[in-house]
Protein backbone atom coordinates (compact mmCIF):
# COMPACT_ATOMS: atom_id res chain seq x y z
CA UNK A 1 0.00 0.00 0.00
CA UNK A 2 1.16 3.50 -0.77
CA UNK A 3 1.60 6.03 1.99
CA UNK A 4 0.86 9.64 1.23
CA UNK A 5 2.52 12.19 3.42
CA UNK A 6 -0.66 13.57 4.86
CA UNK A 7 0.21 14.61 8.36
CA UNK A 8 -1.88 13.55 11.32
CA UNK A 9 -3.35 16.42 13.25
CA UNK A 10 -3.25 16.24 17.01
CA UNK A 11 -5.90 18.69 18.05
CA UNK A 12 -5.43 18.00 21.78
CA UNK A 13 -1.67 17.85 22.16
CA UNK A 14 -0.25 20.36 19.73
CA UNK A 15 -3.05 22.74 18.82
CA UNK A 16 -3.72 21.23 15.39
CA UNK A 17 -0.12 20.93 14.33
CA UNK A 18 1.35 17.90 12.65
CA UNK A 19 3.20 15.22 14.53
CA UNK A 20 5.11 14.42 11.32
CA UNK A 21 3.78 10.89 11.04
CA UNK A 22 2.24 9.99 7.64
CA UNK A 23 -1.12 8.23 7.44
CA UNK A 24 -1.80 5.44 5.01
CA UNK A 25 -4.26 5.58 2.13
CA UNK A 26 -6.39 3.02 3.95
CA UNK A 27 -6.57 5.18 7.08
CA UNK A 28 -7.52 8.22 4.99
CA UNK A 29 -10.31 6.29 3.27
CA UNK A 30 -11.60 4.86 6.55
CA UNK A 31 -11.76 8.35 8.03
CA UNK A 32 -13.64 9.56 4.95
CA UNK A 33 -16.10 6.67 5.30
CA UNK A 34 -16.60 7.29 9.04
CA UNK A 35 -17.38 10.94 8.30
CA UNK A 36 -19.89 9.87 5.62
CA UNK A 37 -18.05 11.53 2.74
CA UNK A 38 -19.20 10.20 -0.61
CA UNK A 39 -17.15 9.56 -3.73
CA UNK A 40 -18.67 12.70 -5.25
CA UNK A 41 -17.58 14.70 -2.19
CA UNK A 42 -14.02 13.43 -2.57
CA UNK A 43 -14.04 14.30 -6.28
CA UNK A 44 -14.86 17.95 -5.57
CA UNK A 45 -12.81 18.50 -2.41
CA UNK A 46 -9.06 18.90 -2.04
CA UNK A 47 -7.20 16.72 0.46
CA UNK A 48 -6.85 19.75 2.72
CA UNK A 49 -10.59 20.39 2.59
CA UNK A 50 -11.26 16.74 3.45
CA UNK A 51 -8.87 16.81 6.40
CA UNK A 52 -10.47 20.02 7.69
CA UNK A 53 -13.91 18.41 7.31
CA UNK A 54 -12.78 15.30 9.20
CA UNK A 55 -11.30 17.46 11.97
CA UNK A 56 -14.55 19.43 12.34
CA UNK A 57 -16.66 16.26 12.18
CA UNK A 58 -14.67 14.60 14.95
CA UNK A 59 -14.78 17.77 17.04
CA UNK A 60 -18.58 17.89 16.68
CA UNK A 61 -18.85 14.24 17.76
CA UNK A 62 -16.83 14.90 20.93
CA UNK A 63 -17.06 18.64 21.73
CA UNK A 64 -15.97 18.39 25.37
CA UNK A 65 -12.72 16.51 24.72
CA UNK A 66 -10.57 19.67 24.44
CA UNK A 67 -12.32 21.33 27.36
CA UNK A 68 -11.53 18.41 29.66
CA UNK A 69 -7.79 18.80 29.13
CA UNK A 70 -7.59 22.57 29.61
CA UNK A 71 -7.16 24.47 32.83
CA UNK A 72 -6.68 28.07 33.76
CA UNK A 73 -3.02 29.04 34.01
CA UNK A 74 -1.79 29.94 37.48
CA UNK A 75 0.81 32.51 38.44
CA UNK A 76 3.29 29.65 38.88
CA UNK A 77 2.70 28.65 35.23
CA UNK A 78 3.48 32.17 34.07
CA UNK A 79 6.54 32.36 36.30
CA UNK A 80 7.92 29.10 34.92
CA UNK A 81 7.31 30.23 31.37
N, C-alpha and C positions, 0 to 999 in steps of 0.2 A: 504494500500500500504506500502511496505517496504522501509525504508530509508537506503541508504548506506552512510557511512560517507566519501563521496567524497567531499573534501573541495572546495568551490567556490574560484576562483582566481579573485582578483581585480587588473587587470593590471594597472589601472590608479592610484588608491589610495595608494596601498601598494607595488608596484613594483613586482606583481606576487605572493605575499604571500597570505596565506589563511586567510579568516576572521573567520574561525572556524564554519561556518554555513553549515550543511549538505544539499546536494541537493537530491531531491527525484529521484526514478527510472524513473518516468515519465519525469521529467525535463531533465535527462541524455539522454533518448531516443529521446526527442524532439530536443535537441541540435545535436544529431547524425544525425537525419533526416534533419535538416536545413543545416547541413554541407555536405549533400549528401553521408554519409557513408552507405555502404551496409551491409547486414547481413554477407556476406563473409569478409568484412573489419573488422567487429567487432569480428569475429571468430579468426582472425589472429593477432589482435592487443591487447595489454594489456590496462587496463583502463588508465594507465598513458600515454600511447601512444595516446589514443583517446583524452584525455584531452589536451595534447600538440597540437594535430592536430586541435582541436576545437579552441584553443587559437590563433594559427597561422591563421586559416581560418577567424576568426573574425577580427584579426588585418589587414589582407589583404583587407577585405571588407570596413574597415574604417581606413586607414593608418594615417590620420591626427589627429585622436582623441587624442593621447598622446601628439602630438606636440602642440596642442592648449592649453593644461594645463600646459606647462612648460615655465619657464622664466629663464633668466640668473640671477644668484645670485648676489646680491649687497654686498658692504662692510658691510652694516648694517646687512644683513643676516648672514655673517660670524661672525660678532661681537656678535650677539645674540646667536650663536651656542655655 
